[in-house]
């Protein structure tokens, strides 16, 4: 269970990117 250093599904990659973009978009204006 502890062996997952770079095992990230391609389906979750864009999701994480979108989440990061949304967080930045909310933080930058503030």
C-alpha positions in Angstrom: 0.0 0.0 0.0 3.0 2.3 0.6 4.4 1.7 -2.9 2.8 4.5 -4.9 5.4 7.2 -5.5 4.4 8.1 -9.1 1.4 5.8 -9.7 -1.1 8.5 -10.6 -3.9 7.5 -13.0 -4.2 9.7 -16.2 -7.8 10.3 -15.3 -6.9 12.0 -12.1 -4.1 14.1 -13.6 -6.5 16.7 -15.3 -8.7 16.7 -12.2 -5.8 17.7 -10.0 -4.8 20.4 -12.5 -8.3 21.8 -12.6 -8.5 21.9 -8.8 -5.1 23.7 -8.6 -6.3 26.2 -11.2 -9.5 26.9 -9.4 -7.6 27.3 -6.1 -5.2 29.7 -7.7 -8.0 31.7 -9.4 -9.6 32.1 -6.0 -6.4 33.0 -4.2 -4.9 35.4 -6.8 -7.7 38.0 -6.7 -7.8 37.9 -2.9 
